[in-house]
Amino acid sequence: MSFLCNTQRTLIICNHFNAHYRGPVLEALSRLCHASEIQLVLISGKTSGESFLKPLDLMAFRKRTGAEVRYVRNFWFLRIFLWQSGLLSALFKYRGSPVVFLGVMYHLSTWPGALLVRALGGRVLFWTHGFLRLEYGLKGWIRKRFYRLSEECLVYGLRAQALFKTMRLGIPAKVIFNSLDWSDQKDYPLTTSAERKRIREKMRIAEEYTLVFSGRLIRKFRLDLLFRALAFMQAKGESLPAVLVVGDGPEAEGLHRQIQEHGLKSSIQFFGAVYDQHLLAKIFSVADICVVPAKAGLSVIHAMSFGVPVITDNAVEEQMPESEAIIEGVTGFFYHSGDVQSLAAAIIKARESNEPMRVSCRHMVEQYYNPENQAQLIFASCFPGDA
């Protein structure tokens, strides 16, 4: 029996790469493990396959938390397929322990890794987006076989959970929401309309209300639709907001050309990539509304943590799970996907948003989309007997 089981209780988080934004939930998990005398182990490679992701400083993390860190070697094929050399031997060392894999079927070493963990008596969980839509055919068949390697899938949203039931996988899908570090945001007081007016004056913003976008400047977020909506509003004689754009990316040059063509330059300010929390807090404290025209992900949670309502589109099958935090008229607004006039109407409606909406946004993050809640949900699934 000693050959088959790891004598110390251990929780394994197996990832292709540990991104910086995952730090807070891993810290929260480490605290839960420490309280239960469980050793947290992080197994990952050093390359993400996505150059824009900032890495988590694992050596500093290990020093702070006492977590064990093991590296495997990542081999990427055709930019999406991954084999992690050394993964199977690392998993064998911790036989009998629960393992949380990143649930991506293109990570080929996860297939034998999950089978090995189960053969050695461990519990397998997949941390994943799950299904984005009903998926049939060969790809759907393969994805279903992959998810069935796990005993439970940890998904970000209620829609993904519902799709698991519809697809009849026969395994549970548990919603763990998603989170960012909000240790700083939660300490910032929510600003009133009068306070936002004073901040605008200090920032020399002449417009009567302020709109913010925060994220990478890439095509999938469809910032071009936002600028076209502003141009439509301008043509109709509507007052324009001051627009603060936080982020950088390959679309920046084209977006600058677009605002020149639409005559919007005086209303839009580009800040580039911002990592300073005090500057971010200043930007969001003056914002009346956040707009992410499409595929609104963690930007939703970032804005709401400052109490800022969010506008995005209603293309449910194309949206990110974090968009579920938006409740029409409560924490934000939806517009008809791809419809410039509908987006303009949503912006006009949102400028009348009231202080209770800001409270509702902060409450949504406090209740669901924070690292402590996410960590507790993950931990409970890994050790169901401890609940």
TILUMTI-214709 format. One record per residue (C-alpha): x, y, z; residue in one letter. Coordinates in steps of 0.02 Angstrom, whole numbers, plus 50000, padded with zeros to 5 digits. Example, Ala and Ser with C-alpha at 12.3 -4.5 7.8 and 13.67 -1.06 7.14 Angstrom:
506154977550390A/506844994750357S/
This chain:
500005000050000M/501435011950036S/502005009749857F/500325015349791L/499985030149906C/500895046149946N/501095046650136T/500855065550148Q/499205073550098R/499575083549942T/498635094249817L/499375095249642I/498995109549522I/499645104749351C/499725118449221N/500615122349059H/501195138849135F/500805148849291N/500245166249240A/500425181149357H/498555184049365Y/498335166549439R/499415171349589G/497995176949705P/496955161049688V/498515150349710L/498955160449866E/497195157349933A/497365138849895L/499025138349986S/498215145650142R/496835132650138L/498125118750117C/499185125350260H/497665125850375A/497315107450335S/499145101950340E/499135098250154I/500645101250043Q/500265111749888L/501285106749735V/501345116649573L/501905107149418I/502135117449260S/503225122149116G/504065138949091K/503295143848924T/501485148448895S/501365148548706G/500645166148728E/501985179548740S/500855192848815F/500545183048977L/501575189249123K/502325174449220P/502075171649405L/503705172549503D/503645154749568L/505225156049672M/504495170749767A/502845161449780F/503725146249853R/504625156949980K/503005165450036R/501905150050043T/502995134850067G/502255127049910A/503305114649815E/503715119349635V/504175106749501R/504575111249322Y/504265100449170V/504845104148994R/503565110748870N/503625105748688F/502395115248579W/501815108848409F/500885119248280L/500655132448416R/499205123548503I/499765105648540F/500825103048696L/501825088648767W/502555090848942Q/504125080348960S/504355074149138G/502525075949185L/502165057449208L/503655054349322S/503195069649425A/501415063349445L/502015046049495F/502955053649642K/501335060649713Y/500295044949681R/498635044549769G/498465063449777S/497115073949693P/497745082649536V/496955097849454V/497455098549270F/497135112949153L/495745104949051G/496365107948874V/496225092948759M/497645099448650Y/498855096848794H/499255079248741L/500225073748895S/498685077149002T/497825061948926W/499055048848993P/499355059749147G/497525058949197A/497455040249166L/499015037649272L/498335047749417V/496715037849419R/497645021149405A/498675025949558L/497135030349660G/497145049149640G/495685060649602R/495725069549433V/494935086649406L/494985097749252F/495035116649273W/494275122249108T/493125133549008H/492165117948961G/490975118748814F/490665135748735L/489235128948630R/488425112348587L/489805102848499E/489555087348393Y/490535078648257G/492305072048278L/492935086748379K/491465085748499G/491715066948517W/493565069348559I/493185083148684R/491895072448772K/493135057948785R/494425069848856F/493285077248989Y/492765059749042R/494555056549097L/494145067649246S/492995064549393E/492395082549396E/492625097749285C/492855114849365L/492085127649247V/491925146549252Y/490095149149216G/488315142849231L/488125141349043R/489605129449033A/488855119349174Q/487185118249082A/488065112748921L/488895098449015F/487165092149063K/486495094248887T/487995084948814M/487665070648937R/489455067648990L/488985058649148G/490215068449255I/489835083749362P/490315101349311A/490545113349456K/490555132249435V/492075140249517I/491875157249431F/493485166649393N/494495179549485S/495865192549484L/496875200149624D/495715212549704W/496645215249867S/496915233449817D/495255236549729Q/494165231249876K/494995244449985D/494575258649865Y/492915266949908P/491595267649773L/491515284949696T/489915295149687T/489435305349534S/489985321249624A/491675313549666E/491915307749486R/491545325449428K/492915332249543R/494145319149480I/493735323649299R/494105341849338E/495785337249415K/496185326549262M/495625340949149R/494265330449070I/492955342048996A/491655328848953E/490175325749070E/490455307249090Y/491865294649065T/491985277848979L/493435265749001V/494095250648906F/495435239748984S/496205225148891G/497365220548749R/497095230048588L/496685214948482I/495325212148354R/494245200148454K/493725214048574F/493025224348427R/493545241648487L/493185247348310D/491325245148350L/491495256548501L/492285270448398F/490975268548261R/489615269848396A/490415285748462L/490475292848285A/488615288648265F/488225297548429M/489225312648373Q/488275313448208A/486615312948304K/487155327248416G/487325316748573E/488625321948701S/490145310748696L/491015303348846P/492855304948881A/493565288148829V/495065281048923L/495885266248836V/497035255648944V/498065242548853G/499205239548706D/499245227348562G/499355224648374P/497755234348336E/498385250548413A/498965258748252E/497365254748159G/496295261148303L/497255277648305H/496895279548118R/495065275848148Q/494835289248280I/495685301848164Q/494495297148023E/492975298948137H/493575315248214G/493605307848389L/495395311848439K/494945325148567S/493815313048663S/494955297848672I/496525295548775Q/497665280348758F/498645275648914F/499545260348845G/499835245248957A/499635250249139V/500235239449284Y/500295252849418D/498815249349532Q/498665267249591H/498525273749412L/497265260149370L/496255264749524A/496265283049470K/495655278449296I/494255267149358F/493755279249497S/493295292149365V/492435279649250A/490535279649239D/490485264249127I/491655251149054C/491375245048875V/492075228748808V/491185227248639P/491455208448621A/492165193248712K/492135201648881A/493195191148999G/494145195849156L/494015214249106S/492215212949171V/492805207549343I/494185220549346H/492945234549312A/491635228149432M/492905226549572S/492995245649563F/491105246649555G/491045250949369V/489575243649267P/490015235149103V/489275235148926I/489585220648808T/488665211548668D/487325198148682N/488195185048573A/488035171648706V/488965157948612E/490445169348578E/490545177348749Q/491735173448891M/491015165849051P/491405181549153E/490055190649054S/488805181049161E/489215193649299A/488285206749195I/486455207849240I/485475219749130E/485125235949222G/485935229449382V/487795227449347T/487845232949165G/487005232448995F/486985221848837F/486835227648657Y/486435218048498H/488035210148434S/488825219748290G/487485233448294D/488305250548309V/486665259548344Q/486225247248482S/487935249948563L/487685268848553A/485985266948637A/486745256448776A/488075269748809I/486735283248817I/485725272548938K/487255268549043A/487725286749070R/486185287749180E/486765272949285S/486525275949470N/487525272949628E/486585256749673P/487285249249512M/489035252549575R/488625244149740V/487905229249645S/489495227649542C/490605227249695R/489425215049781H/489495203249631M/491395202049648V/491305200449838E/490065186049825Q/490745175949680Y/492185182449574Y/493605183449700N/495135172549736P/494535166749907E/492885160149843N/493685152049692Q/495005143549799A/493715136949923Q/492685129349782L/494225121049705I/494835114549874F/493125107249917A/493105097349754S/494865090949781C/494485084949957F/492615081349961P/492795071250121G/493415086750213D/491845096850175A/
